[in-house]
Amino acid sequence: MKKFTKKNLLTITGMIVGAIAGYLYWKFVGCHSGSCAITSNPVNSTLYGSVMGGLLFSMLKKSRAKIQDNIQEQIK
């Protein structure tokens, strides 16, 4: 479990930040009439924010192949 958490820490952090942002969006901006599929319900808004945050932060993660290539170039 530690290995999984350490490997995916950036994505997990993004999910937490996104969930908070999604909830805050529902709280302060959300659709109160109920006609909006995502922002009319706090659960939907929080889950959507969590997914978007996880995807956004996972794009920032470098792949192992790129890291190994950079290390090999620095050695040469």
C-alpha positions in Angstrom: 0.0 0.0 0.0 2.9 2.4 0.8 4.4 1.7 -2.6 1.1 2.5 -4.4 0.6 5.7 -2.4 4.1 6.9 -3.0 3.9 6.1 -6.8 0.5 7.9 -7.2 0.9 10.7 -4.6 0.5 13.5 -7.2 -2.7 12.0 -8.6 -4.2 11.4 -5.1 -3.4 15.0 -4.2 -5.1 16.2 -7.4 -8.2 14.2 -6.5 -8.4 15.8 -3.1 -7.8 19.3 -4.4 -10.4 18.7 -7.1 -12.9 17.3 -4.7 -12.6 20.4 -2.5 -12.8 22.7 -5.5 -15.9 20.8 -6.8 -17.7 21.1 -3.5 -16.8 24.8 -3.2 -18.1 25.4 -6.8 -21.4 23.8 -5.8 -21.6 25.8 -2.6 -20.9 29.2 -4.1 -21.8 29.0 -7.8 -23.8 25.8 -8.4 -27.2 25.6 -10.1 -30.0 25.8 -7.5 -32.9 25.1 -9.9 -31.9 21.4 -10.3 -31.6 21.5 -14.1 -27.8 21.3 -14.2 -26.6 17.7 -14.1 -23.3 18.2 -12.4 -23.7 21.4 -10.2 -27.2 20.8 -8.8 -26.0 18.1 -6.5 -23.0 18.4 -4.1 -22.1 14.7 -4.6 -22.0 15.0 -8.4 -20.0 18.2 -8.2 -17.5 16.8 -5.8 -17.0 13.6 -7.7 -16.6 15.5 -11.0 -14.1 17.8 -9.4 -12.2 14.9 -8.0 -11.9 13.2 -11.4 -10.9 16.4 -13.1 -8.3 17.2 -10.4 -6.8 13.7 -10.6 -6.6 13.8 -14.4 -5.0 17.3 -14.3 -2.4 16.5 -11.7 -1.6 13.1 -13.3 -0.6 15.0 -16.5 2.2 16.6 -14.5 3.8 13.2 -13.6 6.9 12.3 -15.5 7.2 8.8 -16.9 10.0 6.5 -15.7 11.3 6.2 -19.2 11.8 10.0 -19.5 13.5 10.1 -16.1 15.9 7.3 -17.0 16.7 9.0 -20.3 17.4 12.3 -18.5 19.7 10.5 -16.0 21.6 8.7 -18.8 22.1 12.0 -20.6 23.5 13.7 -17.5 25.9 10.8 -17.0 27.4 11.2 -20.5 
